[in-house]
Amino acid sequence: ISGDTGKTFTLTFGTEVGATDGWDELEDELTAPPPYAGYYAYFSIPTFPNFLKTDLRATTDHQNSWYCFIQDTVGNATTSTLTWDSSTFPSGAVPGSLTLIDDNTSTALADMLAETSIPTALMNYRVVK
C-alpha cells in the first residue's frame, strides 16, 4: 500500500494450518497502533492486539475476511495504491475467490486473482476469500 505522501506499507494476509481468526503469536505479526498524526495502513482484528502487519487465518471451508484500514489523520494523502502479486496465491482449482471490497459500501472493487493493483481513496477494505 503506497500513498501519495511517498510512504509505503507492506501487509501480508493468508491462511495457515493451525492459525485462528484471532491473534496467533507464531503466525501473525504485530504493528504499532496508528500514530496520532500521519498516513498509516494495517489489518485489524476485533480482539487485542488489534493492529497487525501480518494476519494469517485458519484454513477452513468457511469464508475468511481480512480488514485493512488505510488512514491519514493529517489529511496529506488523498489517494493510495493497493498492489499485490497474484502469482503468490494458490493456483489450480482454488475454491472461492479473493475479492477486494469497500467495507463502507460493500462494493466489490477488484478480483484479486485476476488483477494486481487498484488506485483508491483512503478508506476501509475487506478481503473476502
C-alpha positions as CSV (number, residue, x, y, z in Angstrom):
1,I,0.0,0.0,0.0
2,S,1.5,3.3,-1.0
3,G,0.1,6.8,-0.6
4,D,0.8,10.0,-2.5
5,T,2.8,11.0,0.6
6,G,5.6,8.6,-0.5
7,K,5.1,6.3,2.5
8,T,4.7,2.6,1.8
9,F,3.3,-0.3,3.9
10,T,3.7,-4.0,3.2
11,L,0.9,-6.0,4.7
12,T,0.5,-9.8,4.4
13,F,-2.6,-11.9,4.7
14,G,-3.3,-15.6,4.1
15,T,-4.3,-18.9,5.5
16,E,-2.2,-21.3,7.5
17,V,-2.9,-24.7,9.1
18,G,-3.2,-24.2,12.8
19,A,-3.9,-20.4,12.6
20,T,-7.1,-18.9,14.1
21,D,-9.2,-15.9,13.3
22,G,-7.7,-14.1,16.3
23,W,-4.1,-13.3,17.4
24,D,-1.6,-16.1,16.8
25,E,1.8,-15.4,18.2
26,L,3.5,-17.8,15.9
27,E,1.7,-16.8,12.7
28,D,0.7,-13.1,13.0
29,E,2.9,-10.1,13.1
30,L,2.1,-7.0,15.2
31,T,2.5,-3.5,14.1
32,A,2.4,-0.4,16.2
33,P,-1.0,1.3,16.7
34,P,-1.7,4.2,14.2
35,P,0.2,7.3,15.0
36,Y,-1.5,10.4,16.4
37,A,-0.8,12.1,13.1
38,G,0.1,10.7,9.7
39,Y,-0.6,8.2,6.9
40,Y,-0.9,4.6,8.1
41,A,-2.2,1.1,7.0
42,Y,-2.8,-2.0,9.0
43,F,-5.0,-5.1,9.4
44,S,-7.4,-5.0,12.3
45,I,-8.9,-7.9,14.3
46,P,-11.7,-7.5,16.9
47,T,-9.7,-8.7,19.8
48,F,-6.5,-7.4,21.4
49,P,-3.9,-6.9,19.9
50,N,-5.9,-5.1,17.2
51,F,-3.1,-3.8,14.8
52,L,-1.4,-6.4,12.5
53,K,1.1,-6.3,9.8
54,T,0.6,-10.0,9.0
55,D,-2.8,-11.6,9.5
56,L,-3.0,-15.4,8.9
57,R,-6.3,-17.2,9.3
58,A,-7.4,-20.8,9.7
59,T,-7.5,-22.9,6.6
60,T,-11.2,-23.9,6.5
61,D,-14.2,-24.2,4.3
62,H,-15.8,-21.1,5.8
63,Q,-15.4,-17.6,4.4
64,N,-12.5,-15.6,5.8
65,S,-12.4,-11.8,5.8
66,W,-9.4,-9.6,6.4
67,Y,-10.0,-6.0,7.4
68,C,-7.5,-3.5,6.1
69,F,-7.6,0.1,7.2
70,I,-5.9,3.0,5.4
71,Q,-5.9,6.3,7.1
72,D,-4.3,9.7,7.1
73,T,-5.0,11.6,10.3
74,V,-3.4,14.8,9.0
75,G,-5.1,14.9,5.6
76,N,-1.9,14.9,3.5
77,A,-2.6,11.7,1.4
78,T,-5.6,11.9,-0.9
79,T,-5.0,8.7,-2.8
80,S,-3.4,5.3,-2.2
81,T,-2.5,2.4,-4.5
82,L,-3.0,-1.1,-3.3
83,T,-0.8,-3.6,-5.1
84,W,-0.4,-7.4,-4.8
85,D,1.3,-10.3,-6.5
86,S,-1.5,-12.5,-7.7
87,S,1.0,-15.2,-8.7
88,T,1.6,-15.9,-5.0
89,F,-2.0,-17.0,-4.5
90,P,-2.7,-20.7,-4.8
91,S,-3.0,-21.9,-8.4
92,G,-5.3,-24.5,-9.8
93,A,-8.7,-25.3,-8.6
94,V,-8.9,-22.9,-5.7
95,P,-12.3,-22.9,-4.1
96,G,-13.9,-19.5,-3.8
97,S,-12.3,-16.2,-4.8
98,L,-10.4,-13.3,-3.4
99,T,-12.4,-10.1,-3.7
100,L,-11.4,-6.6,-2.5
101,I,-14.5,-4.9,-1.1
102,D,-15.0,-1.3,0.0
103,D,-16.3,-2.1,3.5
104,N,-18.2,1.2,3.8
105,T,-20.4,0.5,0.7
106,S,-20.0,-3.3,0.3
107,T,-18.9,-2.6,-3.3
108,A,-16.6,-5.1,-5.0
109,L,-13.6,-3.2,-6.2
110,A,-11.2,-5.9,-7.6
111,D,-10.9,-9.6,-8.3
112,M,-7.5,-10.1,-6.6
113,L,-6.8,-13.3,-8.6
114,A,-7.2,-11.5,-11.9
115,E,-5.9,-8.0,-11.1
116,T,-2.7,-6.8,-9.5
117,S,-3.4,-3.3,-8.3
118,I,-6.1,-0.6,-7.7
119,P,-5.9,3.1,-7.1
120,T,-8.1,4.2,-4.3
121,A,-9.0,6.8,-1.8
122,L,-8.4,6.4,2.0
123,M,-11.0,4.0,3.5
124,N,-11.6,0.6,5.0
125,Y,-11.3,-2.5,2.9
126,R,-12.3,-6.1,3.4
127,V,-10.7,-9.0,1.5
128,V,-13.0,-12.0,1.3
129,K,-11.9,-15.5,0.4
